[in-house]
């Protein structure tokens, strides 16, 4: 991940070392950004209790409370003494997949998707006119046979994750193995079968399950293959 800079003029967070025609101040290294992003995702999606936190029914927590818990109560807090409220906000604002949502005043934060803890996220199902033409899901060959027969299930998550672009689906699948398979999902098929589709971020969508009838194609992806932007 790129470092995060802060503009010396307007105060905006940016991935570019120049902003407002002036050099920006380094705010967070790429390594710090990755480490904090992963920890925020883990706490807000799966293990708030391990940081001594209790999310509200919609998954929200005060940004200041999250930053303080990471500094003071996380088991490896020695690695995170530098974390402030502004670091949490910067990671959330610039996340490339929209993993986090901030309240309008930046006082509260939640994970946008990926939860295993039981929550009510409050997303409204997309109308037929709002559905994208195609969505993608990445998996590995070892799971393909059961998916073809049973469809996609949330497993330990609340929802099945579907990506607007193939590269996000492929990246997610590569965390589970090297023999990656890209599934092309028909959102209109989901609607016709009564399966709601929710938009969680600019690139990620959610569905409670995907029947096998709505998997329209399967493509093997070699380990060196770059995802094709033209498919989106």
N, C-alpha and C positions, 0 to 999 in steps of 0.2 A: 504494500500500500504506500501511496505517496505520503510525505510529511504534510502536516497542516501548518499553515502560516496565518498570522493575523495582521490585517491591514493597519498600518500606523496612522492612517488618515481617518478612515470610516469605522474601523474596528471589526470589519467583516472577517469571518473565517474563510480561507481559500486554500486550494491545493497549489496555487501558483505563487512563486516567490516575489512577484510584482503585483501590486494592486493600487489603484488610483494613481498610476504613473510613478509610484515610488516603491523602493524595496520594502517588502513585508517582513515582519519579525517571525522567526521560527517559533511556533507555539507547541508543536508535538512532533517527535520524530516518527518515521514510518513504523519502526518497531514498537514504540509506545502506543501508536494508534491501533495496530493489529492486536496487541495484548489487551488493551482496554476494551476494544470492540468485542472481542471474544468473551471477555469476562462479563460485560454488560449483557450480551446475548444470553449467556448461561444463566445469569441471575434472573433476568426478566422473563425468560422463557421456561426455565426448569427448576431452579434451586434458590428462590428468594429466601427460604428459611435458613440456608447455609450462610447467608450474610445478615441474618437477624432481621429480615424484612418481611412485611406482610403487604402484598399487593391488594388494591381494592378490587371489587368484583369485575371491573373492566380491565384489570391488569396495570393500572396506573400506580405510580409512586412519585413522591416529591424528588426532584432532581438533586436538591441539596442532601436529602436523606440518603439517596443512592450513593452519592459521592462520599459522604461521611462513612457509610457502611463499608465501602471499598477500602478506605484509608484505615479504619479503626477496627473493623470486625472480620474482614476476610482473612482466611487462614494463611495466606501469603501476603499480608498487608505491607510487609517490608518492601515489596516490589511496587507498591502503589501509593507511597506517601506523597507523591507529587500531584495526585489527582484532585482537581477542584470541580466545582459545579460547571465552570466554563469548559473544562476538558470533556465532560459528559455531553454538554450541548454541542460542542464542535464535532465530536464523533457522530452524534445523531444527525446533525444537519447535513453532513457531507457523506453519509453512508451511501455507497453506489447502488445498493439494492433496496434502499428504503426500509431497512430492518427495524428502525425505530420511529416512533411518533412522539412529537412534543406538543404540549398544549399551546394555545395561541400566545400565552405570555411566557413560554419556556420554563414554567415552574414545575411542570409534571412531565413524566416520560413513561412510555411503555414500549414493549416489543410489538411490532406490527403483525407478526405472524411467527409460526414455528413453535408455539407453546405445547408443552406437555401438561402443565398445570391447568386445572379446570377454570375457565374464565368465560365471561360473556363479552365478546369484543364489540358487539353492537353493529357490525357491518350489515348493510342492506344488500339483498341479492340484486345483481345486475339485471336490468331489463334486456329483452332480446336485442334492442337497438344498441345497447351498451356493450354487448359481448364482442370480444375480438374474433377475428376469423379463425385463428388457430392458437393453441397453447401447447406447451412442451413439458414433458416430465422425463428426467433422467433416472436410469436405474442401472443395475449390473446384470450380466447374463444369468447369474445364479438365481435371480428372482424372476426372470422373464416368464418361465413356464406357468407359475402360479398366477402371475398378473394377467396373462393371456386368457386364462380360464376364469379367474375370479374378479378381475379388474384391479384398480388401485384402491387401497384402504389406508386410513391414516396411521395405522399401527400404533406407535407410542405418542404420536402427535394428535392434536385436536382435529386437524384438517389435512387433506392431501394438498401438497404444494404444486402449483402449476406456474410455469414461467412464460413471460411474453416473448422471450428470445431464447434461442437454443443454447447460447453459451452459458446462461445461468443454470439451465437444467443439466448441462454436461458437467459444469464445475461441481455442482452438488453431488452428482453421481460418482465422480472421481474420488470422493472422500470414502466411498464404500468398496472400491476395487478398481482394477485396471480394465476389465472387460465391460466397457460402458455401452449402453444402449439408449438411444433417444426415441421417445414415444411422442407421436404427434396426436394431440387430443382435439376433438371437435367440440367447442363450447355449445354450439347450437344443438348438437345431439344430446348434450347434458340437459339443456333446457327442455327439449322434447320429452326426455325421460323423467322430468320433474326434479332434477338435481340442481340446486341453486349454486351459482358461482358468485364469489365475492372478490372484490379488488382490495388487496391489502397494501400495495404500494405501486409505484409506476412500472414495476417489472414483475411483481408477484401477485398471483391470484390463488384463491382457495376454493376447495369444494369438499363436501363431507365424504364423497367417494366418487370413483369414476368407473362406471360399468364397462366391461370389455367391449361392448358394441360401440363405444365412443372413442376407442383407440383406433385411429385411422391408418397409422403406419408405424413401422418399427425399423430403425436404422442403426446398424452397428457403427460404433465410433472407435477408431483406432487410437492408441495412446498418444500419437503425435498429431492427430487431426484437430485442426482449429475449427470451432463451430462457425457455420455459415450465417452471416448476417442477413443474406438474401431470403432466408427461410422465414423470417419473422413477419 
